[in-house]
Amino acid sequence: MKVLTSIPAARFEKYGAEFPEDWEVSRLPAPFTLDDVKAAGDADFVFIGSVEAFTGEMMDVLPSLKMIHTEGVGFDKVDVAAAKQRNIPVCNNRAVNNGAVAEHTVGLMLASLRRIPQNMKQLKKDGFVKTKKDFLAQGENEIAGKKVGFVGFGAIGKEAARRLQNFDVEILYYDAFRPSEEVEKQYNASYRELDDLCKEADIISIHVPVLPSTVNMFNKERFAMMKKTALLVNTARGEIVDNEALAQALETDEIYGAALDVVSPEPMPEDHIFFRLSDHAAEKLIITTHVGGVTNEAFERMLKNGIANMQRVAAGQEALNIVNK
């Protein structure tokens, strides 16, 4: 079997993920082009990063292709319709980093409420005594007693809710597909319509996919609904939040703050609006570089699960996690 991959060899080595000894592995640059795929020769499997495009034209130059596998959960850069037309399964690592993203979500909540990054930044600038005095004057917030509202209550939302069970919070949620009462009881979660959730929640955590109906879901009107003490957390996709509206909400103290692991666009250009906030607004914003799901443990699972899935197909079995079945 021959594998064509854009994932660096060093990553496989770091996480102890190995292809069968008799398999041939060819490397693609990242990002890669149609010419790069042609130059690599035919392959049975393609194993690529979740943000790398793979087109129908690329599939056509690989007549032996049996499966396209993405490293992570995302697969939107692969032309899944073209693959389906060619009877090529496209697979992802569904759910492989749900727990990691859920942990990051809770971490952003705690870091924002306790203003941990701001404390460290001021400590380096003003020293211990002044920083402590300022923070005592400004105050911090506990998560206990807060109403945490999940917008989207799929796998990651549920994992985050489960991790919050012992924090003495009230769980609210909105989802286009409401689960059963048994699921609600399992996570001690109460359903709300989206606008009602925005008005009631102290913390709003976003966990919906990018769809025409969710782009800029959090806009000027939704921020106006939220409490002035509300915190917005986004570990889903940056396109769900209207950048201009969020910047304005932070500048005018319309909400307490925001913690984002995702922004639009990525990577952020140097003139991004979030880099042009006033000092006052910038103090209320935490941004991490879309790293919620890329823990060491998650990477190891991604690589080993991907290889195992290829071995299934090579042995004549159906692949797991087919997204274009």
C-alpha positions as CSV (number, residue, x, y, z in Angstrom):
1,M,0.0,0.0,0.0
2,K,1.1,3.5,-0.7
3,V,0.2,6.5,1.4
4,L,0.4,10.2,0.3
5,T,0.5,12.5,3.3
6,S,1.1,16.2,4.0
7,I,1.5,15.5,7.8
8,P,5.1,16.1,8.8
9,A,7.1,12.9,9.4
10,A,8.3,14.5,12.7
11,R,4.8,14.4,14.0
12,F,4.4,10.7,13.4
13,E,7.7,10.2,15.2
14,K,6.8,12.4,18.1
15,Y,3.6,10.5,18.8
16,G,4.8,7.0,18.1
17,A,2.4,6.5,15.1
18,E,3.8,4.1,12.5
19,F,2.6,2.8,9.2
20,P,3.0,-0.9,8.5
21,E,6.6,-1.6,7.5
22,D,5.8,-2.8,4.0
23,W,3.8,0.3,3.2
24,E,5.3,3.1,1.1
25,V,4.9,6.7,2.4
26,S,5.3,9.7,0.2
27,R,5.3,13.3,1.5
28,L,3.4,16.3,0.2
29,P,4.3,19.8,1.1
30,A,1.8,21.8,3.2
31,P,0.0,23.4,1.5
32,F,0.2,21.4,-1.7
33,T,-0.9,21.8,-5.3
34,L,-2.3,19.6,-8.1
35,D,1.3,19.5,-9.5
36,D,2.6,18.2,-6.1
37,V,0.0,15.4,-6.1
38,K,0.9,14.5,-9.7
39,A,4.6,14.4,-8.9
40,A,4.1,12.1,-6.0
41,G,2.7,9.3,-8.1
42,D,-0.3,7.0,-7.6
43,A,-1.4,6.2,-4.0
44,D,-4.0,4.0,-2.2
45,F,-4.6,6.5,0.6
46,V,-4.3,10.2,1.2
47,F,-3.8,11.4,4.8
48,I,-3.9,15.2,5.0
49,G,-4.4,18.1,7.5
50,S,-8.0,19.2,8.1
51,V,-7.4,22.7,6.6
52,E,-5.8,21.4,3.4
53,A,-7.9,21.4,0.2
54,F,-8.2,18.2,-1.9
55,T,-10.0,18.6,-5.2
56,G,-11.7,16.3,-7.7
57,E,-8.8,17.0,-10.1
58,M,-6.4,15.7,-7.5
59,M,-8.5,12.5,-7.1
60,D,-8.4,12.0,-10.9
61,V,-4.6,11.7,-10.9
62,L,-4.7,8.9,-8.3
63,P,-6.5,6.0,-10.0
64,S,-5.8,3.6,-7.2
65,L,-7.2,5.9,-4.4
66,K,-9.2,4.0,-1.9
67,M,-9.8,6.6,0.8
68,I,-9.1,10.2,1.8
69,H,-8.5,10.7,5.5
70,T,-8.2,14.0,7.4
71,E,-6.0,14.3,10.4
72,G,-8.6,16.0,12.6
73,V,-12.4,16.5,12.7
74,G,-12.7,19.0,9.9
75,F,-13.2,17.9,6.3
76,D,-14.7,20.9,4.7
77,K,-11.7,21.6,2.5
78,V,-12.1,18.2,0.8
79,D,-14.5,18.1,-2.2
80,V,-16.6,15.4,-0.6
81,A,-19.2,15.5,-3.4
82,A,-16.5,14.9,-6.0
83,A,-15.2,12.0,-3.9
84,K,-18.6,10.5,-3.6
85,Q,-19.0,10.6,-7.4
86,R,-15.8,8.7,-7.7
87,N,-16.8,6.2,-4.9
88,I,-14.0,7.4,-2.7
89,P,-14.8,7.5,1.0
90,V,-13.7,10.6,2.9
91,C,-13.1,10.0,6.5
92,N,-12.3,12.2,9.5
93,N,-11.4,11.7,13.1
94,R,-14.8,12.4,14.4
95,A,-15.0,13.1,18.2
96,V,-11.2,12.5,18.6
97,N,-10.7,15.9,20.3
98,N,-14.1,16.5,21.9
99,G,-12.6,16.3,25.4
100,A,-9.7,18.5,24.6
101,V,-11.9,21.3,23.2
102,A,-14.3,20.9,26.2
103,E,-11.3,21.3,28.6
104,H,-10.1,24.4,26.7
105,T,-13.7,25.8,26.8
106,V,-13.9,25.5,30.6
107,G,-10.3,26.9,30.9
108,L,-11.3,30.0,28.9
109,M,-14.3,30.5,31.2
110,L,-12.1,30.3,34.3
111,A,-9.3,32.4,32.9
112,S,-11.7,35.2,31.9
113,L,-13.7,35.3,35.1
114,R,-10.5,35.3,37.2
115,R,-8.7,37.6,34.7
116,I,-5.6,35.4,34.8
117,P,-3.9,36.6,31.6
118,Q,-4.5,40.3,32.5
119,N,-3.0,39.7,36.0
120,M,0.2,38.2,34.5
121,K,0.5,41.0,31.9
122,Q,0.2,43.7,34.5
123,L,2.5,41.9,37.0
124,K,5.3,42.1,34.4
125,K,4.6,45.8,33.8
126,D,3.8,47.2,37.2
127,G,5.1,44.7,39.8
128,F,3.4,42.6,42.4
129,V,2.1,45.2,44.9
130,K,0.5,47.5,42.4
131,T,-1.0,44.7,40.4
132,K,-2.5,43.1,43.5
133,K,-3.9,46.4,44.6
134,D,-5.5,47.1,41.2
135,F,-7.0,43.6,41.0
136,L,-8.5,43.8,44.5
137,A,-10.1,47.1,43.5
138,Q,-11.5,45.9,40.2
139,G,-12.6,42.5,41.6
140,E,-12.9,39.0,40.0
141,N,-15.7,36.6,39.6
142,E,-16.3,33.0,40.6
143,I,-18.0,30.6,38.1
144,A,-20.0,29.1,40.9
145,G,-23.6,30.2,40.8
146,K,-23.4,31.3,37.2
147,K,-25.8,30.3,34.4
148,V,-23.8,28.8,31.6
149,G,-25.6,28.7,28.3
150,F,-24.5,26.4,25.5
151,V,-25.4,27.4,22.0
152,G,-25.2,24.0,20.3
153,F,-25.4,21.0,22.5
154,G,-23.6,18.4,20.5
155,A,-20.7,16.2,21.5
156,I,-18.4,19.0,22.6
157,G,-21.1,21.0,24.3
158,K,-22.1,18.0,26.3
159,E,-18.5,17.2,27.2
160,A,-18.0,20.8,28.5
161,A,-21.3,20.6,30.4
162,R,-20.2,17.3,32.0
163,R,-16.9,18.9,33.1
164,L,-18.9,21.8,34.7
165,Q,-21.1,19.5,36.8
166,N,-19.0,20.0,40.0
167,F,-18.6,23.8,39.6
168,D,-22.1,24.5,41.0
169,V,-23.4,26.2,37.9
170,E,-26.8,26.0,36.2
171,I,-26.6,24.6,32.6
172,L,-28.8,26.1,29.9
173,Y,-28.7,25.1,26.3
174,Y,-30.1,25.8,22.8
175,D,-29.9,23.4,19.9
176,A,-31.8,23.2,16.6
177,F,-32.3,19.5,17.4
178,R,-33.5,19.2,21.0
179,P,-32.3,16.0,22.7
180,S,-34.5,13.7,24.8
181,E,-35.5,14.4,28.4
182,E,-33.1,11.6,29.4
183,V,-30.2,13.5,27.9
184,E,-31.3,16.7,29.6
185,K,-31.4,14.9,33.0
186,Q,-28.0,13.3,32.3
187,Y,-26.4,16.7,31.9
188,N,-28.7,18.6,34.3
189,A,-29.4,20.9,31.4
190,S,-32.5,23.1,30.7
191,Y,-33.6,24.1,27.2
192,R,-34.0,27.7,26.2
193,E,-34.8,29.4,22.9
194,L,-31.7,31.2,21.6
195,D,-32.8,34.7,22.4
196,D,-34.0,33.7,25.8
197,L,-30.7,32.0,26.5
198,C,-28.8,35.2,25.4
199,K,-30.9,37.3,27.9
200,E,-30.5,34.9,30.8
201,A,-27.0,33.3,30.7
202,D,-24.0,34.7,32.5
203,I,-21.7,32.8,30.2
204,I,-22.5,31.9,26.6
205,S,-20.4,29.1,25.0
206,I,-20.7,28.6,21.3
207,H,-20.6,25.0,19.8
208,V,-22.4,25.2,16.5
209,P,-21.0,24.5,13.0
210,V,-20.6,27.1,10.3
211,L,-23.8,27.2,8.2
212,P,-25.6,30.0,6.4
213,S,-27.9,30.2,9.4
214,T,-25.1,30.5,11.9
215,V,-22.7,32.9,10.2
216,N,-22.7,36.1,12.3
217,M,-25.2,34.5,14.7
218,F,-23.8,36.6,17.4
219,N,-24.3,40.1,16.0
220,K,-25.2,43.6,17.3
221,E,-28.7,42.5,18.1
222,R,-27.7,39.5,20.1
223,F,-25.0,41.4,22.1
224,A,-27.7,44.0,23.0
225,M,-29.8,41.1,24.5
226,M,-27.0,39.9,26.7
227,K,-26.3,40.9,30.2
228,K,-23.7,43.6,30.7
229,T,-22.0,41.1,33.0
230,A,-22.1,38.3,30.4
231,L,-19.0,36.5,29.0
232,L,-18.9,35.1,25.5
233,V,-16.8,32.0,24.8
234,N,-16.2,30.7,21.3
235,T,-14.4,27.4,20.6
236,A,-16.4,26.6,17.5
237,R,-15.7,28.7,14.4
238,G,-14.9,32.4,14.1
239,E,-17.5,33.1,11.4
240,I,-20.3,32.6,14.0
241,V,-19.3,35.9,15.7
242,D,-19.6,39.3,14.0
243,N,-16.2,40.8,14.6
244,E,-17.4,44.4,14.3
245,A,-20.3,43.9,16.7
246,L,-18.1,42.1,19.3
247,A,-15.5,44.8,19.1
248,Q,-18.2,47.5,19.7
249,A,-19.7,45.5,22.6
250,L,-16.3,45.3,24.3
251,E,-15.6,49.0,23.7
252,T,-18.9,50.2,25.1
253,D,-19.0,47.7,28.0
254,E,-22.1,46.1,26.6
255,I,-20.8,42.7,27.8
256,Y,-18.2,41.7,30.4
257,G,-15.8,40.1,28.0
258,A,-15.0,37.4,25.4
259,A,-12.7,34.5,25.2
260,L,-12.0,33.1,21.7
261,D,-10.1,30.1,20.5
262,V,-11.3,30.8,17.0
263,V,-11.5,34.0,14.9
264,S,-12.3,35.0,11.4
265,P,-10.2,35.0,9.3
266,E,-7.4,32.7,10.4
267,P,-4.6,33.4,10.5
268,M,-5.4,36.9,11.8
269,P,-3.9,39.7,9.7
270,E,-1.9,42.4,11.5
271,D,-4.6,44.9,11.0
272,H,-7.4,42.7,12.4
273,I,-10.0,44.6,14.3
274,F,-9.2,42.7,17.6
275,F,-5.6,44.1,17.4
276,R,-7.0,47.6,17.1
277,L,-9.1,47.7,20.2
278,S,-8.6,50.4,22.8
279,D,-6.6,49.3,25.9
280,H,-9.9,49.2,27.8
281,A,-11.6,46.8,25.4
282,A,-8.4,44.7,24.8
283,E,-8.3,44.0,28.6
284,K,-11.6,42.2,28.3
285,L,-10.6,39.9,25.4
286,I,-8.7,36.6,25.5
287,I,-7.7,35.0,22.2
288,T,-5.9,31.7,21.7
289,T,-4.7,30.5,18.3
290,H,-7.2,27.7,17.6
291,V,-5.4,25.2,19.8
292,G,-8.3,23.9,21.8
293,G,-8.3,20.5,20.2
294,V,-4.6,20.0,19.5
295,T,-3.3,18.4,22.7
296,N,-0.5,15.9,22.6
297,E,-3.1,13.2,23.5
298,A,-5.4,14.3,20.7
299,F,-2.6,14.3,18.1
300,E,-1.6,10.8,19.1
301,R,-5.2,9.5,18.7
302,M,-5.6,11.3,15.4
303,L,-2.6,9.8,13.8
304,K,-3.0,6.2,15.2
305,N,-6.7,6.2,14.4
306,G,-6.1,7.3,10.9
307,I,-3.5,4.6,10.3
308,A,-5.8,2.0,11.8
309,N,-8.6,3.1,9.5
310,M,-6.4,2.7,6.5
311,Q,-5.5,-0.8,7.6
312,R,-9.2,-1.6,7.9
313,V,-9.7,-0.6,4.3
314,A,-6.6,-2.4,3.1
315,A,-7.9,-5.6,4.8
316,G,-11.2,-5.3,2.8
317,Q,-13.3,-3.8,5.6
318,E,-15.5,-0.7,5.5
319,A,-13.8,2.5,6.8
320,L,-15.0,4.2,9.9
321,N,-16.2,7.8,10.1
322,I,-17.2,8.1,6.5
323,V,-18.5,11.7,6.0
324,N,-19.7,11.2,2.4
325,K,-21.4,7.8,2.7
